[in-house]
Amino acid sequence: MRRSGAAICIAGIAFRKAGGAKLPENIKQRSAPAEAASHRRVARTLRPRRGKLGRSFVAAVGKSGPMSSQAPAYATESAGRAHTRPGSHDDRRPVVLHWVFGHLRKRGSFEDYLVAAAEELARAGLRLHVVARLLIDPAVRSALEERGAGVTCAPDEDLNNSGFFARTVWRLRPRLVHCHFGSPSTSLALLAKALGVRRFVFTDHGSRTSLESGAATASLRGLRRMFLASFVDLYLPVSDFVGEQIRREVGAPRRKVKRLFNGVDLGRFRPVAGPDERSRLRASLGVEPDRRCVFYVGQFTDLKGVDDILAIQDEVLRRKDDVAFIWIGDGPLAPEVERRTSARVRYLGLRNDVEALLPAADLILAPSRWHEAFCLTVAEAAASGVPAVAARVGGVPEVVLDGKTGLLIEPGDRAALLESCVRLLTDEPLRAAMAAAARRRAETSFSLATMVRDTLRHYQALGLRTRDVESTSFPRAGS
């Protein structure tokens, strides 16, 4: 596709009149609303322009949306404005901008990835700057800033606003923009190229409520998606399943789609050292030390299969009198989960220390009904030496190897969920073998260090110049 200045202008105007970029209805993000970008002007060229034309373009784009006036660099959260702590103003290293359509409100594996990336990029002579939604764990922010990264937290109306994006890019002048979550056909790629950014990377973490049928060019909407996707230089889906969906939804060629499994900090998520540690952990959960524990960690919704677990819970407890259920998370079904608590059913709510709790588990359940992109919770459990009973949907079969690191069932099959759960709680040699295999699988496929190292290699393949580095192990967020 020839991307001349005139073509960009005409297509951009048509795109704006069509309503801007919207998140495809079948993509379900954990934290990002549908994009509401609206462009007042579109670039006349994709070649880098930092002079009068570029300044006029930024001024024009900056008029769109609710953030038309220049926000102070350090606005308060209570005022609902973006606030930035960019690190040292004397730091002249080239910037890599990560644009995250999500909160960083807990120390999870994605937050660990950003912290590790900040350290790896610093070693390569680059500086990370993260833009995310307002809620952020202070420990995550401190960990990023300690590694020289800048952090901007913005309300949703800014994060999805083309003017705010344009002003941020113009201020930071990044060598590469890496977008997380949102839509695979995000209009930010077009805007970034118009502002002179030479490299745009998109990591798709999104689960799907339904699967796209037909080719990307089957409708005008599909053609628009395909056009916008042409400005993305590289897609890094978190599973082969998501990669295939990207190719189907936006018509991306295979050479532009490279799978990058989510990474887990293998030092942070690890099996128990021995029976005494497991007994201590169970006692801290209010469970008798000799009880075996079935965990659920995640959103309390029907789509995650929580109602299926509740349907079999009593029968599992009846058959296995030495078992307890541990619930971690929150959501619409939390009141029902809490109502059914007992001496053998514990509801812990949202926790920021899941890595300290998972080693107490003998089994984790993930009977999701939607098409999971990856199921990071199950990968974290695998790193902790915990096998899973999970639904055969989306990218889950790439995380759980059926019969080796856990058992797969069809979504919504409560009988299979019950029998698989009871089977692993009855056959301890089988459960223990799967636990060891799950840890090995995590070490070979889901290492945080590997994910960060491969991310940098992809950047280099796009032409980003870096210093030669030797990757090392990465400290956890907040350390």
C-alpha positions in Angstrom: 0.0 0.0 0.0 1.5 3.4 -1.1 1.2 5.7 1.9 1.6 9.1 0.4 0.8 12.3 2.2 -2.4 12.9 0.1 -3.6 9.3 0.8 -3.1 9.8 4.5 -5.0 13.1 4.5 -7.9 11.8 2.5 -8.1 8.5 4.5 -7.8 10.3 7.8 -10.6 12.7 7.1 -12.8 9.8 6.0 -11.8 7.9 9.1 -12.7 10.9 11.4 -16.1 11.3 9.7 -16.7 7.5 10.2 -16.5 8.0 13.9 -12.9 7.5 14.8 -11.3 4.3 16.1 -13.5 2.0 18.0 -12.5 -1.2 19.8 -13.9 -4.2 17.9 -16.9 -5.5 19.8 -15.5 -9.0 20.1 -12.4 -7.9 21.9 -12.7 -7.8 25.7 -9.9 -5.8 27.5 -9.3 -6.2 31.2 -9.1 -2.4 31.7 -9.4 -0.4 28.5 -12.6 1.2 27.3 -13.3 1.6 23.6 -11.1 4.2 21.9 -12.8 7.5 21.2 -10.1 9.2 19.1 -11.2 12.1 16.9 -8.6 13.8 14.6 -9.0 17.5 13.7 -6.3 17.2 11.2 -4.3 14.4 9.6 -0.6 14.5 8.7 0.3 15.5 5.2 3.3 13.2 5.3 4.7 10.3 7.2 8.3 11.6 7.0 9.6 13.1 10.3 8.9 16.8 10.4 9.9 18.7 13.5 9.6 22.2 12.0 6.8 24.7 11.4 4.5 22.0 9.7 5.0 19.7 12.7 4.2 22.3 15.2 1.1 23.3 13.3 0.0 19.7 13.2 0.4 19.2 17.0 -1.5 22.5 17.6 -4.3 21.3 15.4 -4.6 17.8 16.9 -4.3 19.3 20.4 -7.6 21.1 19.9 -9.5 17.9 19.9 -11.1 16.3 22.9 -11.4 17.4 26.5 -7.8 18.2 27.1 -7.6 21.1 24.7 -5.8 23.4 27.2 -2.2 22.5 28.2 -2.3 20.5 31.5 0.4 21.3 34.1 3.2 18.7 34.2 2.3 17.7 37.7 -1.5 17.7 38.0 -3.2 15.9 40.9 -5.2 12.8 40.7 -8.1 14.4 42.6 -8.3 17.0 39.9 -8.8 14.2 37.3 -5.9 15.5 35.2 -2.8 13.8 33.8 0.2 13.9 36.1 3.8 13.2 35.0 7.0 12.4 36.9 9.5 12.1 34.1 12.7 11.5 36.0 15.8 13.6 35.5 15.4 16.5 33.0 19.1 16.0 32.2 18.5 12.5 30.9 19.1 12.7 27.2 18.8 9.0 26.4 16.5 8.1 23.5 13.0 7.4 24.7 10.9 4.2 24.2 7.3 5.1 25.0 4.9 2.4 26.4 1.3 3.5 26.1 -0.8 1.3 28.4 -4.6 1.2 28.2 -4.8 0.0 31.7 -4.2 0.6 35.4 -0.9 -0.4 37.1 -2.7 -0.8 40.4 -1.0 -4.0 41.7 2.3 -5.7 41.4 1.4 -8.3 38.8 3.4 -9.9 36.1 2.6 -7.2 33.6 3.9 -4.6 36.0 7.0 -6.7 36.5 7.5 -6.7 32.8 7.5 -2.9 32.6 10.0 -2.7 35.5 12.3 -5.3 33.9 12.0 -3.5 30.6 13.0 -0.2 32.2 16.2 -1.9 33.5 17.0 -3.7 30.2 16.4 -0.5 28.1 18.6 1.5 30.5 21.4 -1.1 30.0 20.9 -0.6 26.2 21.3 3.1 26.5 17.5 3.9 26.2 15.0 5.4 28.6 11.5 4.0 29.1 8.5 6.3 29.6 5.2 4.7 30.7 1.8 6.3 30.1 -1.1 4.5 31.9 -4.4 5.1 33.6 -4.6 7.0 36.9 -4.5 4.1 39.5 -0.9 3.0 40.1 0.7 1.0 42.9 3.2 3.4 44.6 5.7 0.5 44.7 5.4 0.0 41.0 5.9 3.7 40.3 8.9 3.8 42.6 10.4 0.7 41.0 10.1 2.3 37.5 11.5 5.7 38.6 14.4 4.0 40.4 15.4 2.5 37.0 15.3 5.9 35.3 11.8 5.5 33.7 9.3 8.3 33.4 5.7 7.8 34.4 2.6 9.6 33.3 -0.8 8.7 34.8 -3.8 10.0 32.9 -7.6 9.8 33.1 -9.4 7.7 30.5 -10.5 10.7 28.5 -6.9 11.7 28.0 -5.5 8.2 27.4 -8.0 7.7 24.5 -7.6 11.3 23.2 -5.5 12.0 20.1 -4.6 15.5 21.2 -3.1 14.2 24.5 -1.2 11.5 22.6 0.1 14.0 20.1 1.3 16.4 22.8 3.0 13.5 24.8 4.8 12.3 21.7 5.8 15.8 20.7 7.2 16.4 24.2 9.1 13.1 24.6 10.0 12.5 20.9 10.3 8.7 21.3 12.3 6.5 18.9 9.6 3.8 19.3 6.0 3.6 20.7 4.8 0.3 22.2 1.1 0.1 22.8 -0.5 -2.4 25.2 -4.2 -3.4 25.2 -6.7 -1.3 23.1 -7.5 -2.3 19.5 -5.2 -4.0 17.0 -6.3 -1.3 14.5 -5.5 1.6 16.9 -5.4 4.9 15.2 -2.5 5.9 17.4 -0.1 4.1 15.0 -1.2 6.5 12.1 -0.9 9.5 14.4 2.6 8.4 15.7 3.9 8.0 12.2 2.5 11.4 11.2 4.4 12.9 14.2 7.7 11.3 13.0 7.8 8.2 15.1 9.5 5.5 12.9 8.5 2.4 14.8 5.1 1.4 16.3 4.7 -1.9 18.2 1.4 -3.3 19.5 1.1 -6.1 22.1 -2.4 -7.6 22.0 -3.3 -9.0 25.5 -7.1 -9.0 24.7 -9.4 -11.9 25.3 -12.3 -12.3 22.8 -15.9 -12.8 23.7 -16.5 -14.1 20.1 -14.3 -14.9 17.2 -14.2 -12.9 13.9 -15.5 -14.7 10.9 -14.5 -14.0 7.3 -11.7 -11.9 6.0 -10.7 -8.4 7.3 -11.6 -6.8 4.0 -15.2 -8.2 4.0 -16.7 -4.7 4.9 -15.9 -1.0 4.9 -15.2 -1.3 8.6 -12.8 -4.1 7.8 -11.1 -2.0 5.2 -10.7 0.8 7.7 -9.2 -1.6 10.2 -6.8 -2.9 7.6 -5.7 0.6 6.6 -5.0 1.6 10.2 -3.2 -1.7 11.0 -0.8 -1.0 8.1 0.9 1.6 10.2 1.7 -0.9 12.9 5.3 -2.2 12.3 5.1 -5.2 14.5 2.4 -7.1 16.5 3.5 -9.1 19.5 0.5 -11.2 20.5 0.7 -13.1 23.8 -0.3 -16.4 22.2 -0.6 -18.0 18.8 -4.3 -17.9 19.2 -4.3 -14.1 19.5 -1.8 -13.9 16.6 -4.3 -15.7 14.4 -7.1 -13.4 15.4 -5.0 -10.4 14.6 -4.3 -11.7 11.1 -8.0 -12.4 10.6 -9.3 -9.1 12.1 -7.0 -6.6 10.5 -5.4 -8.5 7.7 -1.8 -8.3 9.1 0.7 -10.3 7.2 2.5 -13.1 9.1 5.8 -11.4 8.9 4.5 -8.6 11.1 3.0 -10.9 13.8 5.5 -12.5 16.2 4.2 -14.4 19.3 5.6 -13.2 22.6 4.4 -15.3 25.5 3.7 -13.4 28.7 6.6 -13.6 31.2 6.5 -14.6 34.9 9.2 -13.7 37.4 10.4 -17.2 38.3 12.1 -16.0 41.5 8.9 -14.3 42.7 6.6 -17.1 41.7 8.2 -20.3 42.9 7.1 -23.6 44.5 7.2 -24.1 48.3 10.6 -25.1 49.7 9.0 -28.0 51.7 6.0 -29.2 53.7 6.7 -26.9 56.6 6.5 -23.8 54.4 3.3 -25.0 52.8 1.8 -25.7 56.3 2.7 -22.2 57.4 1.1 -20.6 54.3 -2.1 -22.6 54.8 -2.2 -21.5 58.5 -1.9 -17.9 57.4 -5.0 -18.4 55.2 -7.0 -19.7 58.1 -6.9 -23.3 56.8 -5.7 -26.3 58.8 -2.2 -27.2 57.7 -3.1 -30.7 56.6 -5.9 -29.6 54.3 -5.4 -29.5 50.5 -6.3 -26.2 48.8 -8.2 -25.5 45.5 -7.6 -22.0 44.4 -9.5 -19.6 42.1 -7.7 -16.3 41.3 -9.3 -13.7 39.0 -12.5 -11.9 38.2 -15.7 -13.1 39.8 -17.9 -13.3 36.7 -20.0 -15.9 34.8 -17.7 -15.5 31.8 -14.8 -16.6 33.9 -16.7 -19.7 35.0 -17.1 -18.7 38.6 -20.7 -19.9 38.6 -19.5 -23.3 37.4 -17.0 -23.5 40.3 -19.8 -22.6 42.8 -22.0 -25.3 41.3 -19.4 -28.1 42.0 -17.9 -26.7 45.2 -20.2 -28.4 47.7 -19.9 -31.8 45.9 -16.1 -31.6 45.9 -16.1 -30.8 49.7 -18.5 -33.7 50.3 -16.3 -36.2 48.4 -13.0 -34.9 49.8 -13.2 -34.0 53.5 -9.6 -32.8 53.6 -10.0 -30.1 50.9 -10.6 -26.3 51.2 -11.5 -23.7 48.6 -9.6 -20.4 48.4 -11.1 -17.5 46.5 -9.0 -14.5 45.5 -10.3 -11.6 43.4 -13.4 -9.5 43.1 -16.4 -8.9 40.8 -20.2 -9.1 40.4 -20.3 -12.6 42.0 -18.2 -11.7 45.0 -21.3 -11.4 47.3 -22.4 -14.9 46.4 -18.9 -16.3 47.0 -18.7 -14.5 50.3 -22.1 -15.7 51.3 -20.9 -19.3 50.9 -17.8 -19.0 53.0 -17.2 -21.5 55.8 -14.3 -23.1 57.7 -13.4 -24.8 54.4 -14.2 -22.0 52.0 -12.1 -18.8 52.3 -12.8 -15.5 50.5 -9.7 -13.3 50.5 -10.8 -10.5 48.2 -8.3 -8.6 46.0 -4.7 -9.3 47.1 -1.4 -7.8 46.1 0.6 -10.7 47.3 -0.7 -13.6 45.1 2.8 -14.9 44.6 3.1 -15.5 48.4 -0.3 -17.4 48.4 -0.2 -19.6 45.3 2.4 -22.0 46.7 -0.2 -23.1 49.3 -2.4 -24.4 46.4 -2.6 -28.0 45.3 -4.8 -27.1 42.3 -6.0 -24.0 40.5 -9.2 -23.8 38.5 -9.7 -21.6 35.4 -13.0 -22.7 33.7 -13.4 -19.6 31.6 -16.0 -19.4 28.9 -14.6 -16.6 26.8 -11.6 -16.9 24.5 -8.8 -16.1 26.8 -5.7 -14.5 25.2 -3.3 -16.3 27.5 -4.5 -16.8 31.1 -1.6 -15.3 33.0 -2.9 -16.5 36.4 -2.5 -20.1 35.3 1.1 -19.3 34.1 1.9 -17.8 37.5 0.4 -20.9 39.2 2.6 -23.1 36.9 5.7 -21.2 38.0 4.5 -21.8 41.6 4.3 -25.6 40.9 0.5 -25.7 40.8 -1.3 -27.7 38.1 -4.5 -26.4 36.6 -7.9 -27.6 35.5 -8.9 -25.1 32.8 -11.2 -24.7 29.9 -10.0 -25.4 26.4 -10.6 -21.9 25.0 -8.5 -19.3 23.3 -4.8 -19.4 24.2 -5.2 -21.5 27.3 -4.1 -24.8 25.6 -0.8 -23.0 24.9 -0.4 -22.5 28.7 -1.8 -25.8 30.0 -0.6 -28.9 28.3 -3.5 -31.3 28.7 -2.5 -34.4 30.6 1.0 -33.0 31.4 0.8 -29.7 33.3 -3.0 -30.0 34.0 -6.3 -31.1 32.6 -8.4 -29.3 30.0 -12.2 -29.4 29.8 -14.8 -28.0 27.5 -16.1 -24.6 28.6 -19.3 -24.9 30.7 -18.9 -28.7 31.2 -19.6 -28.8 35.0 -19.5 -32.6 35.1 -16.0 -32.6 33.6 -14.9 -29.8 35.9 -16.0 -31.8 38.9 -14.4 -35.1 37.8 -11.1 -33.5 36.8 -10.9 -31.7 40.1 -11.7 -34.8 42.1 -9.2 -36.9 40.0 -6.3 -34.6 40.8 -7.2 -34.4 44.4 -7.4 -38.2 44.6 -4.3 -39.2 42.6 -1.5 -37.5 44.4 1.4 -39.0 42.3 -0.4 -37.7 39.2 -0.9 -34.3 40.7 2.7 -34.1 41.9 4.0 -35.1 38.5 1.9 -32.4 36.8 3.1 -29.8 39.4 6.7 -30.5 38.5 6.0 -30.4 34.8 4.1 -27.1 35.2 7.2 -25.5 36.8 9.4 -26.9 34.0 7.0 -25.5 31.4 7.1 -22.1 33.1 10.9 -22.1 33.2 11.2 -22.9 29.5 8.4 -20.9 28.0 7.1 -18.2 30.4 10.3 -16.6 31.8 10.1 -12.8 32.4 13.8 -12.5 31.5 13.2 -14.2 28.2 10.2 -12.0 27.4 12.1 -8.8 28.1 15.2 -9.9 26.2 13.0 -10.9 23.2 11.2 -7.6 23.3 14.5 -5.7 23.0 15.5 -8.0 20.1 12.3 -7.2 18.3 13.0 -3.5 18.8 16.5 -4.0 17.3 15.1 -5.9 14.4 13.0 -2.8 13.6 16.2 -0.7 13.4 16.2 0.7 17.0 19.9 1.4 17.8 21.0 0.1 21.2 24.1 -0.5 23.2 25.2 -4.2 23.3 23.9 -5.7 26.5 24.0 -8.9 28.4 20.7 -9.7 30.0 20.7 -10.6 33.7 18.0 -11.6 36.1 15.5 -8.8 37.0 14.5 -7.6 40.4 10.8 -7.6 41.1 8.7 -4.5 41.2 9.1 -2.7 44.4 12.4 -4.3 45.2 
